[in-house]
Amino acid sequence: MTIQYLFELVGTAVFAVSGALIANENSKPDWFGVTFIGFITAIGGGSLRDMLLGSYPLVWVSDVSFLYAIITGIVLSRLLYKQLLKLPRTLFLFDTFGIALFTILGTEKSLEYGLNPLIAAIMGMFSAVMGGVIRDVLTNQIPVLFQKEVYATACLLGALLFVWMDHYNIPRDYNFVVSGLLIIIIRIIAVYYKLSLPKFKKNE
């Protein structure tokens, strides 16, 4: 088992925890409902990317370990529910790490399929954020893309950096780390200083 593969499993579990906590906070569903929301949150973005790429079978279909990671995340979110709610900063850091990881992995996979670099960067962003968007829609929340936090923008900038460095044949591991760190740094700075993009149209 490689470190990258282990990180993918941990990131999947963290996304499942996020989905389970938000589902319970907003609608108080039963175990099936929480599991479904956690599942969608964890694999929604990657599955959408793979379907657009025509990459079959989907990752979680071909590797049952990802299902185990999701189930583990959901069970932990139930057993440690109160403790997890008291650790918003910890969950934020895990979530930030997760979106950075899945953005770069999604971008890299899209490049391997021969996509235009700009499209590959967008697909990488989709990999990281679309699971959360679907989660928010299902739990009657404003999707994360429409909130003030710099979220998808950080992912897109990191993905663009990755494709730029890849174009100049920067070693893969170095590119992976630098591009991922850019996403993490932008996200942390934006949240800490409450930064957001300009509004499309100001209220009159």
N, C-alpha and C positions, 0 to 999 in steps of 0.2 A: 504493500500500500504506500503510495507516494504522499508527500506532504500536501501537494495540490489537491489530490483526491480526498484526503482527510479534511482539508479546509472546505471543499465542496459539500461534504456531508454535514459538517458543523454549520455552514452557512444555510443549508437547507433546513436543518433543525431549528435554527434561530428564526428563520422566516416563518416556520410553522408555529413557533411560540408566539410571535408577533400577531399572526392571524388569529390564533386561539384566544389571546388576551383581548384583542379588539372585538372579536365576535361576542365574547361573554360580557364585555363592558357595555355593548350597545343593544344586544337583543336577547341575552340570557337563553341561548339555545340549548338543546340536549347534547349528549356526547356525539351523536352523528352530525349534528349541525356544526359543532365546534371542529370536529375532525375534517369535515368538508371544507370549511373556511380555511383552516390551517393548511390543508392539502393544496387548495387553489393558490393561496398566498405563496407557498413554497415552490410550486412547479409551474404556475401560470405563465410567467414571463418566458422561461426557457422552453416550455411547450409551444407557445405561440411562435417563438423564433424558429424552432425546429420545423413546425408545420409550414411556415413561410419559406424556409430553406428547402423543404422536401426531404428533411433528414429523418428517416424512419429506420427502426422503431425509435420512439421518443426515449430520452435518457432514462426516465423513471420506469419505463416499460421494460427496457433491456437490462436494467440493473436494480434488483429488488432492495439493495442497500439504501437507496434513496427513500423508499417507502418506510423502511425501518427507522431512518433518521427523522422522518416526518412524525411517525407514531411516537417516537421517543420524545420529540419536542412537545407534542400535545400532552402526553402523560405528565411530563415535567411541569408544564404550565398549569396543570390541575393540582399536582401535589405541592407545588411551590407558588401557588397563585398569589397569596398575600405578600410573600417575600419578593416576588418578581415585580409586583406593583410598586414596591418601595425602592426599586433599583432602576429608575427611568434613565439615568445616565449610562448605566451599564448596558441596558438594552439598546440605547441609542448608539453606543459604540459598536456593539455587535451588529446592529442593523447597517451601520455605515460601512463596516468591514465587509458585510455580506454584499451590499450593492456594488462596492468597488470590485470585489472578486468576480461576481457574475457579469458585470459590465465587460471586464477585460476578457473573460472566458468566452462570452457571447460574441464579442468583436473578433477575437481570434478565430473562432469557429466559422464565422461568416466570411472572413478573408480566405479561409481554406476552401470555401465553396466558390471562390472566384468572384465574389461580389465587388462592385465598385467600393472603394474605401469609405466614401461618405455614407453609402447605404450600410456598409458593415458596421460603422460607428453607431448608426441609428438602431440597427438590430441589437448591438451590444447594450444600448440604453434600454431597449424593450425588454431584454433578458432580465434586467435588474428591477425595473419599476412596474411592469405590467401586472405582475402578480399582486402587488399592493393596490393597483388601480381596481382590478377585479374584486379584491377583498373589500375595498371601500364602497364600491357599487352594491355589493351583496349585503353589506351591513348598513346601508343607507347613510353613508358619510360622504362629505365632499371629497372626491378623489384627490390623492396626494399631489397630482399634477396641477390642480387648481388652487392649492394652498400657497401661502406666502413663502414657505421654506424653499431654499435652493436645494432641489433634490434631483430631478431628472437632468437639470442643467449641469450639475457636477458630473453626473455619469457621462453625459454627452461630451463634455470637455476632456475627460479622461480617456474616452474612447477615441476621440480625434487625435489626442497625443499619441495613443498607441499606434494608430494607423500611420501617422506621420513618421514615427520612429521606425516602424516596420518597413516603410518605404525606403528608408536609408540603411536598412539591414543592421539596425542596432540589435545586439544579442537579445534573444527572446526573454531570458530570465531578468535581465536588467530592465528591459522595456516593461515587462509585466509589473515589476516592483515600482518603478517610477510612475507609470500611468495610474496604477492603483493608489499610490500615495497621493497623487494629485487630487483624486476624487475624495479621499478621506480628508485631506487638508481643507479643500474648498468647503466641504459639508460642515466640518467642525467650526471653521471660521464664520461661515454664514449663520449657523445657529447661535454661536457664542455672541456675535455682534448683531444678531437679528437682521441680517441683510436679506434683501429680496430683490427680484428684478423689477424694473419699472412697470407700472400698470399699462395695459394696452390702451385704455381710455380712462381718464380721470372722471370721477363723478362730478356732475355739474350742480 
